[in-house]
C-alpha cells in the first residue's frame, strides 16, 4: 500500500526537471536564475502522510519565483552552492 501511495504522490507532483548549478547561478529545466537577481529565498517543509519534503523557493526579477524540491536531482549541489552568495543560508535546515 505504501508503494501505491508513493507512486500516486509522485504522479500528482509530476516529473521535476533536474537542477544544474552554473558559475553565475542555477538552471531548472529551461529557466536560468542568476545569483545577483535573487531578492528572497524561502525555505519550508511539506509534511505528507508518509514522507516529508523540503523546498527552497527563490524570488527574483519582477516577482518571479522558482521552487526547488530536495527530491529533484541536483538539489544537494544547489544547496552547497548557494552558501557562497548567501552565507546566511548555511544553516537553513537547522532554522
N, C-alpha and C positions, 0 to 999 in steps of 0.2 A: 504494500500500500504506500509506503514511504517513497518508493521509486516512482510510482504513478504521480504522486503529488509533486515531486521534484520535476518531473518531465512537464507536468501541467504548468508549474511555476515558470520554467524556462520558456515554454511556448508563449505564455502570456507576456513575459518580459521582452520576448523577441531576441533575435540574434544581435549582439552588440559588436561593432567593429573594434579591432584592436587599437590600443593607444601606442603611439610612437613618439618618443622624445626626440626632439631635434636640438640643434645648437642654440636656437632662438626661442624655443617654446615646445609645443607638442601638437600632434595631429590625432584626430579621432575620425577615421574614415576620411572624407574629403575636406573636413573642417580643420583649419590650422589656427592655433591660438598662440600669439607671441607673448612672452613673459611680460614685457612692458605694458601691454594692453589690458592686463588683468587688473580690475578695480577691487574685486572682492572674491574671497574664497569661503564657501560654506561647506562644513563637514557635518554629516549626520548618518545615523544608522537606522535601517528599516528592519523591524522585528517581524518575522513571519512565523507561521505555525511551527515549522521545524528547522528553520535556518534564519540567520541574521545576515544583513549585507550592509557594508559601509559604502558611502558615496562621498565624492568631492564634487562640488558644483562651482565652476569658475564663471564669474560675471565679468564681461569685457565689452568694449565698444559702446554702442548706444543701447544699453540694456540687454545685450545678447548674453546668453548663457549656454554652458555645455556641462552636462552631468556625466561623471565617470564612475563606474562601479568597480569595487575591488574584485569582482568576478571577471572583469574584462582583461584579456591578455595585455600585458604592458603596464598594468596599474602599479606594480611594485617599482618599476623604473621611473614612472611619473612621480610617485610618492618620494623617492630618493632625490630626483632632480629638482623638485620644487623647493627644496630646502635652501639651495644656493640663492635664488632670487627672493625668497620669502623665508628668512631664518626662523621666524616665529611659528612656522608650521612644523618644525621638527618634532614637537610633542603633541600633535593634534589628536592622536589616538588616546593619549592619557587624559586629555582635557575632556 
